């Protein structure tokens, strides 16, 4: 079972992200756009792990207090384009506590430095200048009130993400 811990978005954030994807399509950007139902902010990627209940048990031990996040700019890692999250001490603190708790409980996770971003498109090809994509960055804020354990399975039309459980 492929697992990750994530923040799911409210309607305001989703609307901004989908609007930006639509603008990029209009500009001729092609690639694998992330479906709206799959847009999320990954806090810890666990990967193949057969004991989701153990992860949920750890998740409830990590102190969680609601905090706000704000969309902040657009960027890319090669042919993957994303929207960033503004620097946020509460988010960083929660992620550090979460990852420490996973490690202390022997749950493997991807140890790459946390770089909060939302993947909008993979394997993108641009048919317009890059600066056109950056002209209209999305702007929205939301209160994060939970973290969710998600599973990822391959469907015939791409990945399907399913909430396994969450903590508030």
Buried (B, 14 or more C-beta within 10 A) or exposed (E): EBBBBBBBBBEEBBBBBBEBBEBBEEBEBEBBBBBEEBBBBBBBBBEEBEEBEBBBEBBEEBEBEEBEBBBBBBBBEEEBBBBBBEEBEEBEEBBEBBBEBBEEEEBEBEEEEBEBBBBBBBEBEBEEEEEBBEEEBBEBEBEBEEBBBBBBEEEEEEEBBEEBBBBE
